[in-house]
Amino acid sequence: MFEANSLAVIFVSLMGLSILLYAILDGFDLGVGILLPLSQKDDSDTMIASIGPFWDANETWLVLAIGLLLIAFPSAHSHIFKELYLPTAVLLISLILRGVAFDFRAKAAFSHKPTWDKVFKVGSLLAALSQGYMLGMYVMSFEDSLAAYAFSLLSALGVAAAYAYIGACWLIMKTEGALQVQAVAWAKKTGVICFIGVVAVSAINPLINPDVFAKWFAWPTTLYILPLPVLCFALFVYSLLQLKTLPAEMDKGCWRPFVAAVVIFALCFFGFAFSFFPYIVPGKLTIWETAAAPESLSFLLWGVIIVVPVIFSYTVFSYWVFWGKVRELRYY
């Protein structure tokens, strides 16, 4: 049906799409968890309710991405998770903490509810930090050096800030009143931090990766790729200008900062993918070297053709059903 090279591109593209959707969808609900106020019970309930119908399903995209890596690029999966064993364990523990806290905060005694709110907040923060650290180590090709660890810590803080930013933008769109005003303030602060992080990583990445530098600054490629960072910068400015007008009468434009944040995430991801393609382990392994046998990929492709549209469809349906302003938190 497809030749080996085409199958490798198809599967790495599907894996990339899954990672992007996870970063956006689970990114905002992790961000809501990071921003969760521990001293405002009503606001905490409203914030939890805003992600209640979605947060568990959002993690499906992470499972799909890892599954595609395992079945389509098994040697890359082995190499990556051998190097990232400890941060992966922290990520899994933090996601378990979030799931337990989400249910127990409603079912435990009232006096224990603040404790589970803290667990949910800590789990969200640890998940964001561990993902950012893993991203940094990946970019540094898993080097065992002080520079690699320092860059990974910077990446961890940047990803946590980015998730808090998109989470705040989500709350602006989903809430009203005093909480919406608070979310606007959160978005302004985290947006600045996120912008600084994007600029820092964008500047450091070409300096530490000669191949990335050559890709971005080779003529005429620079001419074609230059609009990407320019548009990203423009969207940060646009988002800040929109935040200054919120909250607005009749809630006009409350969705614009969130849409801007989604596009920023997408542009950053495309820039990242452009920087390292066709390497699946930067500087070490390409998708051609690590792809499974063409016969296996051809067989698996039929399953992917069925599974991915199903996951995408129920994701769209869930957001369509629970669209609009958040309602009172309820557990059934």
C-alpha positions as CSV (number, residue, x, y, z in Angstrom):
1,M,0.0,0.0,0.0
2,F,2.8,2.5,1.0
3,E,6.6,2.2,0.8
4,A,8.7,2.1,3.9
5,N,9.7,5.8,3.9
6,S,6.1,6.9,3.4
7,L,4.8,4.7,6.3
8,A,7.5,6.1,8.6
9,V,6.4,9.7,7.7
10,I,2.7,8.8,8.2
11,F,3.3,7.3,11.7
12,V,5.6,10.0,12.9
13,S,3.0,12.6,11.7
14,L,0.2,10.8,13.6
15,M,2.4,10.7,16.7
16,G,3.2,14.4,16.3
17,L,-0.5,15.2,16.0
18,S,-1.3,13.2,19.1
19,I,1.5,15.0,21.1
20,L,0.2,18.4,19.9
21,L,-3.4,17.6,20.8
22,Y,-2.3,16.3,24.2
23,A,-0.2,19.4,24.9
24,I,-3.2,21.7,24.1
25,L,-6.0,19.7,25.7
26,D,-4.3,18.2,28.8
27,G,-2.2,21.4,28.9
28,F,-5.1,23.6,29.8
29,D,-6.5,21.2,32.5
30,L,-3.0,20.8,34.0
31,G,-2.8,24.6,33.9
32,V,-6.1,24.9,35.8
33,G,-4.7,22.5,38.4
34,I,-1.6,24.5,38.8
35,L,-3.6,27.7,39.3
36,L,-6.1,26.1,41.7
37,P,-6.5,28.4,44.7
38,L,-6.3,26.6,48.0
39,S,-8.2,29.1,50.1
40,Q,-11.2,29.8,47.9
41,K,-13.5,26.8,48.1
42,D,-16.1,28.1,45.6
43,D,-13.5,29.1,43.0
44,S,-11.8,25.8,43.4
45,D,-15.1,23.9,42.8
46,T,-15.8,26.1,39.7
47,M,-12.3,25.5,38.3
48,I,-12.5,21.8,38.8
49,A,-16.0,21.8,37.2
50,S,-14.6,23.6,34.1
51,I,-12.3,20.6,33.3
52,G,-14.4,17.8,34.9
53,P,-16.0,16.5,31.6
54,F,-12.7,16.6,29.7
55,W,-9.5,16.0,31.8
56,D,-9.6,12.2,31.8
57,A,-10.3,11.9,28.1
58,N,-7.6,14.5,27.3
59,E,-4.9,12.0,28.5
60,T,-6.0,9.6,25.8
61,W,-3.8,11.5,23.3
62,L,-0.7,10.9,25.5
63,V,-1.5,7.1,25.5
64,L,-2.0,7.1,21.8
65,A,1.3,9.0,21.2
66,I,3.3,6.6,23.3
67,G,1.5,3.6,21.7
68,L,2.4,4.9,18.2
69,L,6.0,5.4,19.3
70,L,6.2,1.8,20.7
71,I,4.6,0.1,17.7
72,A,6.0,2.2,14.9
73,F,9.5,3.1,16.2
74,P,10.3,0.4,18.8
75,S,14.1,1.1,19.1
76,A,13.5,4.8,19.5
77,H,10.9,4.0,22.2
78,S,13.4,1.9,24.0
79,H,16.2,4.5,23.8
80,I,14.0,7.4,24.9
81,F,12.4,5.8,27.9
82,K,15.6,4.2,29.0
83,E,17.0,7.7,29.3
84,L,13.9,9.2,30.8
85,Y,13.0,6.5,33.2
86,L,12.9,8.6,36.4
87,P,11.0,11.7,35.0
88,T,8.6,9.3,33.3
89,A,8.0,7.6,36.7
90,V,7.4,11.1,38.3
91,L,4.9,11.9,35.5
92,L,2.9,8.7,36.0
93,I,2.8,9.2,39.8
94,S,1.7,12.8,39.3
95,L,-1.1,11.8,36.9
96,I,-2.2,9.1,39.4
97,L,-2.3,11.7,42.2
98,R,-4.4,14.0,40.0
99,G,-6.9,11.2,39.3
100,V,-7.2,10.1,42.9
101,A,-7.5,13.7,44.2
102,F,-10.2,14.5,41.6
103,D,-12.5,11.8,43.0
104,F,-11.5,11.9,46.6
105,R,-12.0,15.6,47.0
106,A,-15.8,15.0,46.6
107,K,-16.1,11.7,48.4
108,A,-13.9,12.3,51.5
109,A,-15.0,14.1,54.6
110,F,-15.4,17.9,54.2
111,S,-12.5,18.6,56.4
112,H,-10.2,16.6,54.1
113,K,-11.2,18.4,50.9
114,P,-8.5,21.1,51.2
115,T,-5.9,18.3,51.5
116,W,-7.1,16.7,48.2
117,D,-7.1,20.1,46.6
118,K,-3.4,20.4,47.5
119,V,-2.8,16.9,46.1
120,F,-4.5,17.9,42.8
121,K,-2.4,21.1,42.6
122,V,0.9,19.3,43.4
123,G,0.1,16.5,40.9
124,S,-0.7,19.0,38.2
125,L,2.5,21.0,38.8
126,L,4.7,17.8,39.0
127,A,3.2,16.6,35.7
128,A,3.9,19.8,33.9
129,L,7.4,20.1,35.4
130,S,8.3,16.5,34.5
131,Q,7.0,16.9,30.9
132,G,9.1,20.1,30.5
133,Y,12.2,18.4,32.0
134,M,11.7,15.4,29.6
135,L,11.4,17.8,26.7
136,G,14.6,19.6,27.7
137,M,16.6,16.4,28.0
138,Y,15.2,15.2,24.6
139,V,16.3,18.4,22.9
140,M,19.8,18.0,24.5
141,S,20.0,14.4,23.1
142,F,20.0,13.1,26.7
143,E,23.5,14.5,27.4
144,D,24.9,13.8,30.9
145,S,26.2,17.3,31.4
146,L,25.5,20.4,33.6
147,A,24.4,22.4,30.6
148,A,21.8,19.7,29.7
149,Y,20.4,19.6,33.2
150,A,20.3,23.4,33.4
151,F,18.5,23.6,30.0
152,S,16.0,20.9,31.1
153,L,15.2,22.7,34.3
154,L,14.6,25.9,32.2
155,S,12.4,23.8,29.9
156,A,10.5,22.4,32.9
157,L,9.6,25.9,34.2
158,G,8.7,27.1,30.7
159,V,6.3,24.2,30.1
160,A,4.7,24.7,33.5
161,A,4.2,28.4,32.7
162,A,2.8,27.6,29.3
163,Y,0.3,25.2,30.8
164,A,-0.7,27.8,33.4
165,Y,-1.1,30.4,30.7
166,I,-3.4,28.3,28.5
167,G,-5.3,27.1,31.6
168,A,-5.9,30.8,32.6
169,C,-7.1,31.5,29.1
170,W,-9.5,28.5,29.3
171,L,-10.9,29.8,32.6
172,I,-11.5,33.3,31.0
173,M,-13.6,31.5,28.4
174,K,-15.4,29.2,30.8
175,T,-16.1,31.3,33.9
176,E,-17.8,34.5,34.9
177,G,-17.6,37.2,37.6
178,A,-14.7,37.5,40.1
179,L,-13.1,34.2,39.0
180,Q,-12.9,35.4,35.4
181,V,-11.3,38.7,36.6
182,Q,-8.8,36.6,38.5
183,A,-8.2,34.4,35.4
184,V,-7.4,37.5,33.4
185,A,-4.7,38.5,35.9
186,W,-3.3,35.0,35.9
187,A,-3.2,35.0,32.1
188,K,-1.3,38.3,32.0
189,K,1.4,37.2,34.4
190,T,1.8,33.6,33.0
191,G,1.7,34.9,29.4
192,V,4.7,37.1,30.1
193,I,6.6,34.2,31.6
194,C,5.6,31.9,28.8
195,F,6.8,34.5,26.2
196,I,10.1,34.8,27.9
197,G,10.4,31.0,28.0
198,V,9.6,30.6,24.3
199,V,12.2,33.3,23.4
200,A,14.8,31.8,25.6
201,V,14.4,28.2,24.3
202,S,14.2,29.5,20.7
203,A,17.5,31.3,21.2
204,I,19.3,28.6,23.1
205,N,18.2,25.6,20.9
206,P,20.1,26.7,17.7
207,L,23.2,27.6,19.8
208,I,23.4,24.2,21.3
209,N,22.4,22.2,18.2
210,P,24.5,23.1,15.1
211,D,22.1,21.1,12.9
212,V,19.1,23.2,14.1
213,F,21.1,26.4,13.5
214,A,21.9,25.3,10.0
215,K,18.3,24.4,9.3
216,W,16.8,27.7,10.5
217,F,19.4,30.0,9.0
218,A,20.1,28.4,5.6
219,W,19.0,30.5,2.7
220,P,16.3,30.5,1.3
221,T,14.8,28.3,4.1
222,T,15.0,31.3,6.5
223,L,12.7,33.3,4.2
224,Y,10.0,30.6,4.3
225,I,10.2,29.8,8.0
226,L,10.6,33.3,9.3
227,P,6.8,34.0,9.4
228,L,6.5,31.3,12.1
229,P,8.3,33.1,14.9
230,V,7.0,36.5,13.7
231,L,3.4,35.2,13.9
232,C,4.1,33.6,17.3
233,F,5.3,37.0,18.6
234,A,2.3,38.8,17.1
235,L,-0.1,36.4,18.8
236,F,1.5,37.0,22.2
237,V,1.0,40.8,21.6
238,Y,-2.5,40.2,20.4
239,S,-3.4,38.1,23.4
240,L,-2.1,40.8,25.8
241,L,-4.1,43.4,24.1
242,Q,-7.2,41.3,24.3
243,L,-6.6,40.6,28.0
244,K,-6.6,44.3,28.7
245,T,-10.1,44.6,27.3
246,L,-11.5,41.7,29.5
247,P,-13.8,41.1,31.1
248,A,-16.0,42.8,28.5
249,E,-19.7,43.6,28.3
250,M,-21.8,40.5,27.3
251,D,-18.5,38.5,27.7
252,K,-17.5,39.6,24.2
253,G,-14.2,38.2,23.0
254,C,-13.7,35.9,26.0
255,W,-12.6,33.1,23.7
256,R,-9.9,35.0,21.8
257,P,-7.0,34.6,24.3
258,F,-7.6,30.8,24.4
259,V,-7.6,30.6,20.6
260,A,-4.4,32.7,20.5
261,A,-2.8,30.3,23.1
262,V,-3.8,27.3,21.0
263,V,-2.2,28.7,17.9
264,I,0.9,29.7,19.8
265,F,1.2,26.1,21.1
266,A,0.7,24.8,17.5
267,L,3.4,27.2,16.1
268,C,5.9,26.3,18.7
269,F,5.3,22.6,18.0
270,F,5.7,23.0,14.3
271,G,8.9,24.9,14.9
272,F,10.2,22.1,17.1
273,A,9.2,19.4,14.6
274,F,10.9,21.4,11.8
275,S,14.1,21.7,13.8
276,F,14.6,18.0,14.4
277,F,12.9,16.2,11.5
278,P,13.8,13.5,10.4
279,Y,15.5,12.7,13.7
280,I,13.3,11.0,16.3
281,V,16.2,11.0,18.8
282,P,17.9,14.3,18.1
283,G,21.4,13.8,16.5
284,K,21.3,10.0,16.9
285,L,18.4,8.2,15.3
286,T,16.2,9.0,12.4
287,I,12.7,7.8,11.7
288,W,14.0,5.7,8.8
289,E,16.5,3.9,11.1
290,T,14.0,3.1,13.8
291,A,10.8,2.4,11.9
292,A,9.3,-1.1,12.3
293,A,9.1,-3.5,9.3
294,P,6.9,-2.1,6.5
295,E,4.7,-5.2,6.6
296,S,4.0,-4.5,10.3
297,L,3.3,-0.8,9.7
298,S,1.0,-1.6,6.8
299,F,-1.1,-3.9,8.9
300,L,-1.1,-1.5,11.9
301,L,-2.1,1.4,9.6
302,W,-5.6,-0.1,9.2
303,G,-6.1,-0.1,13.0
304,V,-4.9,3.5,13.2
305,I,-7.3,4.5,10.4
306,I,-10.2,3.3,12.6
307,V,-8.9,4.3,16.1
308,V,-7.7,7.8,15.5
309,P,-11.0,9.1,14.0
310,V,-13.0,7.5,16.8
311,I,-10.9,9.2,19.5
312,F,-11.1,12.5,17.6
313,S,-14.8,12.1,17.2
314,Y,-15.6,11.5,20.8
315,T,-13.3,14.3,21.8
316,V,-15.1,16.7,19.6
317,F,-18.5,15.4,20.8
318,S,-17.6,15.8,24.5
319,Y,-16.5,19.4,23.9
320,W,-19.6,20.1,21.9
321,V,-21.9,18.7,24.6
322,F,-20.2,20.6,27.5
323,W,-19.5,23.8,25.6
324,G,-20.5,27.2,27.2
325,K,-20.0,28.6,30.6
326,V,-19.2,26.1,33.5
327,R,-22.1,24.9,35.6
328,E,-22.2,23.9,39.2
329,L,-19.8,21.1,40.1
330,R,-21.7,17.8,40.6
331,Y,-20.6,14.2,41.1
332,Y,-22.9,11.3,40.1
